[in-house]
């Protein structure tokens, strides 16, 4: 046989080669997929009910009308008939969403729940394994050692009656069991698992909605899970008793499998790597320290830990390669992949991104078995419809939106853009002549370029959603993203094999080693990136109108052909510039002073917005810990468009008044911090931690004492207490007292002032205050009649959590001097302008405190 190489092609040969056909625009593939318009119609129905409200009757009427119209016009007007059929799907989607969120039985446990806790006896069945929420253990700014909590969903079957019997009840409740701080022994819900029947005694309450502008609506989140009640149990020994096991039930079997998988990981891996492996492989990140989990969030790579479509796609591909290498037929291999992926999705909790991936894998496997091509667009729409069918509110969750968005851009956008052009004969000859090592280096280079190109594109596309939901931008995620994905992929595959072969002893050792070191390396990379300056930046959210426009532009860039791509990219870039410039067009200086008492529980945080646009804060802390900044303070500031805190006043050195300073400094630049003269002298770990925050963030500090005055255009802040030295006693007695004046109106802030400090204040010339902040969270001892006579307020505001027996009640103020508290009213906003001083509670009616002169 001749081995003479072919002669090099001539230019004429290249000219005779068939021309390269440009790929068809992606929109054509979606237009040909029959499930795509169905998915779009159902989504329109979901959104119609979500944002405008559609009754079940109207939704079903539209659905029935659409079906009847389709049946009547199918042969006469086929196009109109198809449109009516799509309308039927939209009506069905709206009715389904409304029924899920608003249709409950008359004996639903939510009907018995009230805003104020009530003691109840409950019977029910656990629908999931209990999850332990660990309290922070390493943060020195935690005011007390808070207890760990076990949380689980309970399907209620009965309520205790007054005569000692039971009455039927139904519905879901969120059961929370608090462990005693520092308690030893077994966890509260040890031995309980999904499917177990329990009887318990606890406090039943209705889930709380937001108490502050910008705060996340927890009650609405639970409503998406069809849950309208919470039950809290503190005495676990007598509070929760198992009355039946879940053996034999589907939930019980899944619980056994999850626990065996968890045991395999915890027995084979060190504690730290085991907690990360459980999050990666089983979707349970509760065992991880909060700070470590937040590091993954801040660096933009938390998707690598949470069970996602990426994990399932990698696992499906791995199983497919192994089966094909073993000589398994394609149709049989497809069945194996389908069973494993669907089973694994169920095992890990049917998360939306996992369900989407499993549905798409099922479509591909079905195509292989039936020997018919499975269109990607059809599979994508099928995944969306399956997610909707399992829970019609899941499409509105962040994880679901990010999952579908990423897959859309990856398959029809960057995946197509990175496809190499076919080589000409000359290019093929040149490539074949290269040494093997050159080919390897070029292949690795192409893979690295593709990985970072995909990361850049997906990061840019996902960024607005993350900003809208989490207010974070993570440039460092682009750098470490591919590295983290590689490490977690190794850990995913090795960990899966570890769980599979854990009972075979030494056979599982190599998989345990690979899992351990890949996760250890991943954690090191994330921690290193998290410590980099400007690696993650917190920013205000984006408006809905801009978000809609941005993703319409993304869809245009992906779906339209190359002829339109340059124009759509330019339009999208211009839209991004509009979003960046929009905050700059906020209204300028005003004539209004705005003071907001945020509802932070027992603690304090007042936001003072001056007419010239400056933001001052008086105290930032609470007994619930520094997380209050993440939940309440920062969302409010972003809601108001605040980007910088010009000054932070700390009233005194009690932890519940300053323990949020670290989280605040992480999210906002702080111009300076004003302290009392004795703050730095308090010998506690919490004060030392606060001083370390000041040093780490290079914060300028200054001291304030009686007689000091701080001014802004139209605003004067006078310090009335403490003196430069003393008084002797607790930190409460040395609280910083400020009198704010604007347009003839005055507001008196008192911190936790009491005893000798209060006597020193009352010895001064009386100062009339339109609004008085009740000292020490409304303690009766700290609010004597003398202070009310001295300041003569028209309104008293109490910053507190659940009222205690030794605190003043709102009814004690009388009609001339009402008492508002943040527990009842939520955030209380004071607006001072030349026409008068107005108080607006977040919950309740506003009042005119004082009219202008």
QUISUL-V976711 format. One line per field, one symbol per residue. phi: phi as a letter, one per 30 degrees, with the letter a starting at -180 (. if undefined). psi: psi as a letter, one per 40 degrees, with the letter a starting at -180 (. if undefined). burial: + if it has 9 or more other ideal C-beta (glycine too) atoms within 8 Angstrom, else -. A space follows every 10 residues. Layout:
phi: ???
psi: ???
burial: ???
//
This chain:
phi: .dcddddedc eddddddddd ddddeddddd dddddddddd dddddddddd cbibdddddd dddddddddd ddcecdbddd dddddddddd dddddddddd cbcbddcddd dcdbdcdbdb cbcabdcade cccddeccdd dddbddddbc badccdcabd cddjdbcdbb jcbccbccdd eidcjdeecd icbejddbbb baccbdeddd cbeidddddd ddddcicbbb bcbccddcdb bdcaccejdd dddddddddd dddddddcbe eddddddddd cciccdddde dddddddddi bdddcdebdd dddddddddd ddddddided dddddddddd dddddddcjh dedddedddd dddddddddd hbdcdedddd ddedddeddd adcdecdddd dddddddedd dccddddddd ddddeddddd dddddddddd dddddddddd dddddddddd ddedddddcb hbbbeddddc edddddddde dddddddddd cddcidddee dddddddddd dddddddddd dddidbbcbd dcdddddddd dddddddddd dedcdddddd dddddddddd deddcdddeb cccbbbdddc idlaaccccd edjdbcbcia aaddjdeddd dbddeddded idcbcdaccc dacdedcbdc ddddddcbdc dabcbdeced dddbdddddd dddeddchdd cbcbbejdbb bbeibbccdc acdebiddkd dedcddcbcc bahicbbccb hceahddddd dddddebdbd bcdddhhied ddbdeddddd chdcbcccca cdecdccdce dddiddbdcc bdddcieccc bcaedlcccb ddbkcdbdda ddd
psi: hhehiiiiii dddddeihih hiiiiddddd dehdeddddd dddddddddd edhhiddddd dddddddddd ddedddgddd dddddddddd dddddddddd dehiideidd deiidhiihi hiiahheiii hhhhiheehe ehdigiiiih iihhhheiih ideeaiiiia iiihhhhhih heiiaiidfh eiiheihihi hahhihihai eiheiigddd ddddefheii hhhdgddedh hheiieheid dddddddddd dddddddeii dddddddddd deegedeiid ddddddddef fddedihidd dddddddddd dddddeehid dddddddddd dddddddeef iddddddddd ddddddddde fhhhhddddd dddddddddd heedeeiddd dddddddddd decddddehi ihiidddddd ddeiiddddd dddddddddd dddddddddd deddddddde fhhgddddde dddddddddd dddddddddd edeebddedd dddddddddd dddddddddd ehhedhhhii iiiddddddd dddddddddi iddedddddd dddddddddd dddeeiiaia ehhhhhhige ahaihhhhhi deeihihhig iieeieeddd ddddddddde ehehhdhhhh difhdeeeee dddddddihh dihhiidede ehgidddddd ddddddefhh iiihiheihh iihehhhhhe iiidhaiiai ddefihhhhh hhfeiihhhe bfhibddddd deeihihhhd hhhhiffehd degidddddd efiehhhhhi bhhideiiid eedidegihi ieddeaihhh hhideahhhh idhaiiihdh ii.
burial: --------+- --++------ -----+--++ --+-++++++ ++++++-++- ---+-+-+++ +++++++-++ --+----+-+ ++-+++++++ ++++++++++ +--+--++++ -++------+ -+++++++++ ++++++--+- +++--+++++ ++++++++++ ------+-++ +++++++++- -------++- -+++++++++ +++++++--+ +++++--++- ++++++++++ +++--+--++ -+---+---- +++++++++- ++-+++-++- --++++++++ +++++-++++ +++-++++++ ++-+++++++ ++++++-+++ --++------ -+++++++-+ ++-++-++-- ++++++++++ +++++++++- ---+++++++ ++++++++-- ++++++++++ ++++++++++ ++++++-+-- ---+++-++- +--+----+- -+---+-+-+ +++++++++- +++++++--- ++++++++-+ ++-++-++++ +++++++++- ++-----+-- ++-+++-+++ +++-+++-++ ----++-+++ ++---++-++ +-++-+++++ ---++--++- ++--++-++- -++------- --++++++++ ++++++++++ +--+++++++ +++++++++- ++++++++++ -+-++-++++ ++++++++++ +++++-++-+ -++++++++- -+---+++++ +-++----+- +--+++---+ -+-+++++++ +++---+-+- ++++++++++ +++-++++++ ++++++++-+ ++----+-++ +++++++++- -++---++-+ +-+-++++++ ------++-+ --+---++++ ++++++++++ +++--+++++ ++------++ -+-
//
